[in-house]
Amino acid sequence: MAKVSIGLRGWRFDEDEVFTDDGTVRPLDNMPEDTRQRVLRLSGLMEEPCDACYLIHGQESVRECRPAQVIYGEPMGEVLLCSVHETDFVYWFRESGGDAYAGETELRDRFHEWFADGGRPPDDYGGVKHVERDPDAVPEAPDPERELPGLQEEIDAMDDAELDALDVDLDDLDLG
């Protein structure tokens, strides 16, 4: 069973849990609960800026921020990073005690505090090396009506507490 990242590098999914044998996206109700939550959360974060860029430039200059390319952490406590700032996070996590927050939603807040206080890796820190296998083979975004049947019904059936827990702005979700 292969592990794959979808949209943003970082979160890894069991390929069998997200895609059918012919490579199409499974309906959400056919995904395990944790996978479904992460896929829904990820869909709401795809166009967000890098957290580190945002901390540098702020809301008034958000257009200066690079788009996120990487996601680390747990849903609702995830850190979004561009490739430039991924090294900052990896250094903090591996060398400055960030690993103490692995699996915790406070990971984002602790990284933000460290970064905002001037935390950075040394200039000679090697960072992260990625191996991309066939990056052009990423599947097209699914047509919600065709690839995710029942999504609107599933969303309608969720109560307000469940929707708030996902922290996804469903008004921006185009269901056709």
C-alpha positions in Angstrom: 0.0 0.0 0.0 1.6 3.3 -1.1 1.5 6.5 0.8 0.8 9.7 -1.2 0.6 13.4 -0.5 -2.4 15.2 -2.1 -2.2 18.9 -3.0 0.3 19.8 -0.3 3.4 17.8 0.6 3.5 16.6 4.2 0.3 14.8 5.1 0.5 11.2 3.8 -2.5 9.1 2.9 -2.8 5.5 2.2 -3.5 5.5 -1.6 -6.1 2.8 -1.2 -8.1 4.9 1.3 -8.4 7.9 -1.1 -8.3 6.5 -4.6 -10.1 3.6 -6.3 -8.3 1.0 -8.4 -8.8 3.1 -11.5 -7.3 6.2 -9.9 -10.5 8.2 -9.2 -11.2 9.8 -5.8 -13.3 7.7 -3.6 -16.6 9.1 -2.3 -16.1 10.7 1.1 -18.4 8.2 2.8 -16.1 5.4 1.6 -13.1 6.9 3.3 -12.1 6.1 6.9 -13.1 8.9 9.3 -9.6 10.3 9.9 -8.8 10.3 6.2 -12.1 12.0 5.4 -11.4 14.7 8.0 -8.0 15.4 6.6 -9.1 15.5 3.0 -11.9 17.9 3.9 -9.5 20.1 6.0 -6.9 20.0 3.2 -9.4 21.1 0.6 -10.0 24.3 2.7 -6.3 25.0 3.0 -5.1 24.7 -0.5 -5.0 28.4 -1.4 -3.8 29.6 2.0 -0.5 31.5 2.4 2.6 30.2 4.2 2.4 30.7 7.9 5.9 32.0 8.2 5.4 34.5 5.3 2.2 35.6 7.0 4.0 36.2 10.3 6.6 38.3 8.4 4.3 40.3 6.2 1.0 40.3 8.2 -2.6 40.8 7.0 -1.9 44.2 5.4 0.6 42.6 3.0 -0.8 39.2 2.6 -0.2 39.4 -1.2 3.6 39.3 -0.4 3.1 35.9 1.1 4.1 32.8 -0.9 1.4 30.1 -1.2 1.7 27.1 1.1 3.3 24.0 -0.5 3.8 21.9 2.7 1.6 20.9 5.6 2.8 19.6 8.9 0.9 18.8 12.1 -2.6 17.7 13.0 -5.9 19.0 11.7 -6.7 22.3 13.4 -3.1 22.7 14.5 -1.4 22.4 11.2 1.5 24.5 10.0 1.4 25.6 6.3 4.7 26.5 4.7 6.3 27.5 1.4 9.4 25.6 0.3 11.6 28.5 1.5 10.3 28.3 5.1 10.0 24.5 5.4 13.6 24.4 6.5 12.7 26.8 9.4 10.0 24.4 10.6 12.2 21.3 10.2 15.0 22.9 12.2 12.6 23.9 15.0 11.0 20.5 15.0 14.3 18.4 15.0 16.7 20.7 16.8 14.8 23.2 18.9 12.3 21.0 20.8 9.4 21.1 18.4 9.1 17.4 18.4 7.7 17.6 21.9 4.4 18.9 20.2 4.2 16.0 17.7 0.6 14.9 17.5 -0.7 17.9 19.4 -2.8 20.8 18.0 -0.6 23.3 19.8 2.2 22.5 17.4 1.2 25.5 15.2 1.1 28.0 18.1 4.5 26.9 19.5 6.1 27.1 16.0 4.5 30.5 15.4 5.9 31.7 18.8 9.4 30.4 18.0 9.4 31.9 14.5 7.9 35.3 15.6 10.6 35.5 18.3 13.3 35.4 15.6 13.9 31.6 15.6 15.7 30.5 12.5 18.1 27.7 11.6 21.8 28.4 11.2 22.9 29.4 7.7 24.6 26.0 7.2 21.6 23.9 8.2 21.0 21.4 5.4 17.2 21.4 5.5 15.0 19.0 3.7 15.7 17.0 0.5 12.6 15.7 -1.3 12.4 13.1 -4.0 9.4 13.6 -6.2 8.2 10.7 -8.2 6.2 11.7 -11.3 4.9 15.1 -10.0 2.9 15.7 -13.2 0.8 12.6 -12.5 -1.2 14.2 -9.7 -4.8 13.6 -10.5 -7.0 16.5 -11.6 -9.3 18.0 -8.9 -12.5 15.9 -8.9 -15.7 17.1 -10.3 -17.7 17.2 -7.0 -20.9 16.0 -8.7 -19.3 13.1 -10.4 -16.4 12.1 -8.1 -17.8 12.9 -4.7 -21.4 11.8 -4.9 -23.3 12.6 -1.7 -20.9 15.3 -0.5 -23.6 17.9 -0.2 -25.9 15.5 1.6 -23.1 14.6 3.9 -22.4 18.2 4.7 -26.1 19.0 5.2 -26.3 16.0 7.7 -23.4 17.4 9.8 -24.4 19.4 12.9 -22.8 22.8 13.6 -20.3 21.4 16.1 -19.0 18.9 13.5 -18.7 21.7 10.9 -16.9 24.0 13.3 -14.5 21.3 14.2 -13.4 21.0 10.6 -12.8 24.8 10.4 -13.6 24.8 6.7 -15.5 27.7 5.1 -18.1 25.7 3.2 -19.4 28.9 1.5 -16.3 28.8 -0.7 -16.8 25.2 -1.7 -18.1 25.0 -5.2 -20.3 21.9 -5.5 -21.4 22.7 -9.0 
